[in-house]
Each structure stands twice: as C-alpha cells, then as structure tokens.
Amino acid sequence: MSDVFPLKLNPPNRILMGPGPSNVSPRVQSAMTAPLLGYFDPAFFKIMDSTTNLLRAVFQTRNKLTFPISGTGMAGMEAGICNFIEPGDVAVIGVNGFFGERIVEIAGRCGARVVKVAGEWGKPLEPEAIEAALKSEKKVKLLAVVHAETSTGVLQPLTEISKLAKKYGALFLVDTVTSLGGHEVKVDDWGIDISYSASQKGLSSPPGMAPFTCNDAALAVVQNRKTKVSSWYLDLSLLSSYWSEGSTARVYHHTAPALMVYAFHEALAMIAEEGLEARFQRHLRNGAALQAGLEAMGLTLFAQKGYRLSTLTSVRIPQGVNDAKVRQRLLGEYNIEIGGGLGALKGQLWRIGLMGYSSTEQNVLLFLYALEKLLAEEGYKVEPGVGVGAAVRSLRK
C-alpha cells in the first residue's frame, strides 16, 4: 500500500510564478509549527487582535470589521455578495475577465437581478458604461468590480467608479484578490464599502484565508436585512461576534484554523516590516523588468498598456508553440510553475505571477532565461540573451 500511497510526504520545491499561490517564506512556513491553541484561548485572542490590526494596515482602512475568513478567496467573494444581496436586489457588475463572470454567477445564485457591464478582456472597464447601467435602474443595491483581473493581468482604476457608486447610492464592492499586498489598495480613501482578497497571492501566506473588510454602512445593510443570509458559515453578523476585537465575550461560530492564522499573521508582519511603499515599488520594478524582457523577445503582452498588473503578466503564446509542452518543461526542468489562459483565453495566454515572496529579480531572470531556451527549441526565433538583457537594463533603472 505504501508504494501507491506514500506514508511520508515529500513534495518538490517549486518556484511558484503562476497566478497563485506564491511561495511562502521559511518564516511563514515555520509559524505553522508553533503550538496549537484552542479557539477560546486568551493567548489566541491576542493573536487574532494583532492579525486584524496588521490586516487593516494592508487594506489601508479603519474599518472595525476587518478579519480573515476561514476559507480561500472564493469564501471572501461569496461573503461579499451573499451578506448584502437579498432576492430581487439589483447588482451592477463589471465584467472584463473570468472572475468578473464568477461574481455574476454568485450574485445570481443569491437571487440578485444582475445588470452585467461587459468590457473587452484585456482592457479596463469604462466608467461611462457603468454609469449608463446605474442610470438605467431605479435602485441599485451593489456595484462590483475586480481590481486586478487574474485572468487577463489588467489593473482597474477605481476612483471614478467609486464616485459613481456613491452618486447612485450603491454599495461598492471590490475584488482585490490579486492586488492586495502587491498593489496599492486604499479602502477608505477610495470609498470602497466591501473588499475581499486571498492569502496566497500578494500576501504570500498559504491558501486558506480570505482577508475581508467592510465599513459601517455596509454592515448596517447586513443587520437590517429582511431575510436571513443564505450562508450560515459566511454570515457576517455571526462571524463578527467571534472576531470582535478586544472583546471578552466572543461568541463561538466555528473552530478557527489556528495554524493558518499564525501563518497569515506572520506574512502580514513581514509586510509591515518591509513597508507598504517599498513593497509596491519592489513589485513594480520586478514586473516592469519581466515585461521588458518578454517584449524584447518579440512576445506580445495581452493587457492594455498603462493598465498592466505588476503582480501578474499575461503574454500571448506565439503561433506554433505548444502551450502545455512549454509549461510542462518549465516545471519539469526548471521547477518553475506558470499559468495558462482561462475561459475564452485557454491555450492563448501564459500568466506569469510575481507576487509577494515570489517577486524577486532572481525569479525574473531565471524565468526569462528558461523561456527563451524552450521557445528556441520549439522553433521560435529569438536572439540569445535578449530577454535577460532587457530585464537587467530595466532593473538598473
């Protein structure tokens, strides 16, 4: 039996440069070996309070209800929708990628009447199109957009859309799954009412925590619902009773995954030590170097110039090059994982992540060297060293 089902795990050590997860530091990994505490241990409460304070700093918010939901980023997405939408409510949702489509799917399952604002994949949404949708409805409950569209590598400007949400009296929900920790996210200054993310991307903690924040106006909507929240597990009115900071009367909801909280806390502490601005600049510098290298190799970036993520770069696969074969060889020969296209872009794009602990100069240069070699072997004409050289010049700037 042990030959088929090994009793001792021995996973390979990969360089994670896909759309997530990113690598975690040894310090974060080590945090998960700390002694396990019960979910009502006073020592664990202190760790919870410290975690929420650190998370507020990354979200750049003073929101009282800011905490990590026990679950992946999808738990954050569902919580951000099911708590605020009741059957018959109108939700205007901007869609310019795969994950905008997923918000539409979840909102529909919660009983919303969805008004979809479709934009071209690879380009940001136009505020004029969103305003037209808001104007067409008598009352809009929720306006939702994706800040960093993981499927395309597009960074969506938010300030104009936020103003439209306020103008038409809608709650403004923003998916920050691929931006938080790598790009600036100013929840308070940008007028974001609800936001969620994921632990395993720009924050470089293992998958399993969904950072979440909402302001008092949004929380009041939950408290004044006419119907119960469709999900008991993700009901914010219940979760907030356990995560109420500084409280000695916390109410049990579910068994908190203590070791995941430890790791998440350690990852947030590392962000605080690095400093947000320094972290954003590191991602910007490395992302620009990667993109310079890819373009020097004659490859075409997919996302519109001026709206490209630093944390995730999408690049078109050259004609005649085998998508799966290149990715398999990157993994097998160089231990580098990258992602392929999603949805309508399957087989057309590579998605290369430089998030959190994985965003390093070394990873940029190694990846470009490996890709250039593999492309040449696939018959793609590329001048030796041109990608690495362009990246080095970019980094020196």
ZIHUNOR-V159776 format. One record per helix or strand of 3 or more residues. SS is the DSSP state (H for helix, E for strand). FROM is the first residue (numbers start at 1). TO is the last residue. If there is no record, write none. Layout:
SS_FROM_TO, SS_FROM_TO
This chain:
H_26_31, H_42_59, E_65_70, H_73_82, E_90_95, H_98_109, E_113_118, H_127_135, E_142_146, H_159_167, E_171_175, E_194_196, E_209_214, H_216_223, H_236_242, H_258_274, H_276_296, E_312_316, H_323_334, H_343_345, E_349_353, H_356_358, H_361_377, H_386_396
